[in-house]
Amino acid sequence: MCLWSQGVLRGCHGSGRIPLSGKNVRLSPSGPRLRHVAGPREARSAAGAGRPFHCAASTPRASYADPYREPVPDLILIALAAAAIFALGAIAQAVSGFGGAMLAIPLLLLLVDAPTAIAAATGVSLLMSARAWRQEREHVEVPLVRRLVVAGLLGMPLGLLALLVVDERLLTVTIGVLVLITVALTALRVRLPASAPAQWIGGVLSGALLTSTGMNGPPLVIAVTGAELPARRARGTLQAVFAAQDLVAVVLFVVAGVLSRDAVLLIAAGCLGIPLGWSIGDRIFHRLSEAAFRRIVLTGLVAVALTAFLQSA
């Protein structure tokens, strides 16, 4: 409820949006300040007499635009851009087994804020990884998957806390740095020892990174490659871990209120881009050498990392 006194909107009870009646107040073009517009007779007479006037918030008529609602053409453009971004991520993940989120999130930061980008990328990664896991379920190293998933659960609460309290610009820079570190480690073919303690450490780090940056790939890739599995078995194992960890992360995002309406819109757009991207990536996987595509992916990751740095500047 808004308190009107002497022609000035004193304030509104509640939080979030300021309730607007559509007739009495509107946003000034110069900024978020409110200014009075000729309204009902009661408002003018009360303001002239200096008496408080209470105006209950009501739904604006169709002729009054909601200043908080994104224009429909903008939403369509954002959805199309997100579909293209997730298609690129699906190509990378189909060929190399990783890189989907690392390609998508820095590019999504050009469209939305960091928590929305992270939640959307995690939701899309869940759909993409679950589909791949189903296709590769006969090529999964189950004991390794179980160990990495359980370890990841230990790190997820810490990562979620960081997402909720850390400044968005710092998160963006962290994402860019993490991508560059991944490129360096992948190019140098760094591997963790094939031991249970090393895999537990990689799993905990992956869980913390997933809920804070949306990118749990780097420690998982290093842990799985350290196990020296055949290419297809490593690919299937990674998809199984991604799907399980993403599922838990999405539940945490829902509980914490991070999975917003905008994130759901981006996930829906991702559902359009994933099939096309995965189909292209699957063909590349069988025709292009792994070394050649690895170089392409690493070059692309450097480009998106630089994009993240520019976004945070």
N, C-alpha and C positions, 0 to 999 in steps of 0.2 A: 504494500500500500504506500502511495506517495503522499508526502505532506506538502501542500501548496499554501504559501503565505506571502502576501503582498507581491504577487506576480513572479515569485521565485520558487523553483522546485527545490525544496530543502534537502530531500533525501528519500531513500526507499529502504524498507526493511527487507532483509533477505540477502542472498548472495548470488553471484553469477550474473545473469543478464539484468539490466535495469528494466523493470516492467513499464512498457510504453502503451498508452491508450490508443495511439494512432491519430487522435484528433488534438490532444492537448499539448503534446511535446513531439519534437522530432530532432534528429541529430543535426548539428550544424555542419555544413560542408567543410568548415575550416578545421574540424577536429571533433573529439568525442564529447565536448561540452554540450549541454542541452540548452535550448532556448525556447521561450514560450511562443506558442502560435495561437491565434484566435480559436477558442474552443467553446464549450458549452456555456450557456448563460450563467449557470451557477458559478463556474470558475471565475468569470469576469467580475461578477458582483461580489463574490467573496474576496477576490484579490483587491478590488477597489476599497472594500470596507476594512481591509487588514485582518480579516478573520481567517483562521486555518481552514483549508479545504482539503478533504480527503478524497482522492480519486482512485477507485479500485482499478487494477490493471485488467485490461480486457484484450481480447484477441483483435489485432488490427484488421481492418477491412482489406479486401483483396487489392484495392487501389493503392494501399500504402505498402511499400516494399519493406521487408524485414532487413535491417542493416546488418544483421549477424548471419544471414543466410548467403551461402556462396551462389553466385549466378549460375544458372543451369549450363550455359555454354562453357564456363570455366570448369565446372565439374566434369563435363564430357571430355574436355581437353586433358585434364589431369588423369582421368581414367584411361584414356588412350595412351598417354605417355607412360603410365604405370604398366599397362599391358605390354608395351614394347620393352620396357626395362626388365620386367620379369621374364619375357621371352629370351632376352640376352642371358639372363641368369640361368634359365633352364638349359640353354645350349651349353654353357660352361659346365654345369653340373652333370649333364648327360655324358659329356665326353671325359671329363677328368675326375668326376665324383665329388667335386667341391667347387667353390667359387661363386655359387649362385647368390648367396647373401652378400658376399664381399663386392660383387659387381652391382647388385641392386641397391643396397642401402646408401652408399654415397650419392648415387644418382637420384634416389628418392628424396634426399635431403634438399635437392633443388626445388622440390614441390611442396614438402610438408616439414613439420618439426621433427626432431630426433625421436621422441617416444613413439609418435605415430608411424614413422618409417620403420623403426625397429619392430614394433608389434605387427605391422603389416607384413614385413619380410619374414618374420617368424611364422606367421599363419600360412603364407604361401609356401615357405620351405617345408612346413608340415605336410601340406597336400602333395608337393612334388616328391618329397622323400618317401612318403607312405606309398605312393604309386611305384616308385623305383624299388623300394623294399619288396613289394609284392612280386614284381617281375624278377628280382634277383634273390628270392628267398632261399633258393637252393645253394646260393653261394655266400653264405653268411657264417662268420666265425662266432658262434653263439657265446662261448665263455668270454671272449674279448668284448663283445657287445654288452653283456651283462655287467662286466666290471666297469666299463666306461660310462654306462648309463647311471649306475648307482653312485659312482664317484661324482658325476655331474649334478646329481640331486643335492649334494652337499654344498656345492658352490653357487647354486641358483639364488638362494636368499640374499647372499652378499651382493650379487650382481643386480638384483632387483632394487635393493636399497640404494645402490649407486645411481641407477637410472632415475629414481625418484628425487634424489637430493642434489646430484651433481649438476652444475651449470650446463646448459645445452651446448654452448660453444665449446666447452671443454670436452663434452662427449663427441662432438663432431671431429675435433682434432684427434682425440683418442682413436676414433674409427680410422682416420687417415693413417695414423702412425701404425696401427695394427695391420692394416693392409700392406704397408711397405715392409714391415717385419716379416709378414707371411711370404711376400715375394722373395725377400732375401733368403729366408730359410728354405723355401722351395727350390730356388735356383741353386743353392749350395747343397741341396739334398741332405739337409740335417735330419737326423733320425734319433728318436729316443731309444734307449736300450730295450730289448724285448723282455722286460721284467715287470712283475706285478707292481712294485712301488712306482716305477716310472709311469706306468699306465694309469695308476690311481691319481698321480699328480696331474697328468694330462687331462683326465676326466674332470677333476675338480676345477681346473682352469677353464675347461670348455663350458661348464655350467655357469660359472661366474660371467664369462664373456658373452654367453648367449643372452642372458637376461639384462645385461648392461649395454651391450653394443649390437646384439643380434648376430654376432659372428663367432660361432663356436668351432668353426672349421680348422683354424690353424693348429691348436694343440691336438685335435682329433686326427688330422691328417698325419702329423708327425708321429703320433702314437701308433697309428695303423700301419704306416710305412715301415716303422721300426720292427713290426712283427714279421716283415718280409713275406707277405702273402702274395699270391698271384694277382695280376691286375684286376681280373673280374671279381675275385673273392674280396679283394680290398675295397673295390667299388661297392659291392653288396653290403659289406660290413659297415662301411661309412653311412650308407643310406639307412640302415637299420638303427644306428646310433642317432643320426640326425632326426629321424621320425620320432623316436621315443623321447628324446630330450625336447624337441619342439612341442610335442603334445603337453608335457608338463609345463613348459614355459608359457604356452598359450593360456593354460588354466590359471597360472599365477598372474598373467597380465589382466585377465578378466576380473580376478579377485581384487587386484590393485587398482582397477579402473583405467588401465593404460590402453586397453583395446577399445578405442573410441569409434564413433560412427565413421569418421574419415578413414580409420584403419580398415574397417570392414569394407568400405567402398574400394579401397586399394586391393584388398584380398580378392574381392569379386572381379576386379579388373585383371588381377594376376591369373585367375582361372581361365581367362580368355587367352592369355599369352603363353601359359605353360605348355599346352598341347603342341602348339606350333614350334616353340623353342625346343622342346624335348624331342620331337620328331626330327628336326634338323640335326640336333646334337647326336642323336642315336645313329643317324646315317654317317655323320663325321667320324664317330667312334669306330665304325667298321671300315672306313676308307682312309682316314688321315692318320699318319703315325702319331703315337702319343707324344713323342718329343717335339714334333712340329706344333701340335696344338698347345702343348705346355708353354711354348714360347709365346704363342698368341695370347693365351690367358694371362701370362705374367705381364706382358706389355699392356693389356687392357686394365689389369689391376693397378699398375703404376699410374695410368691415366685417371682412373676413378679416384685414386688416393689424392692426386693433385687437385682434382675437382673438389674433394672434401676440404682440403686446405683453403682453397679459394672461397668456398662457401662460408668458412668460419672467419675469414679475414674481415 
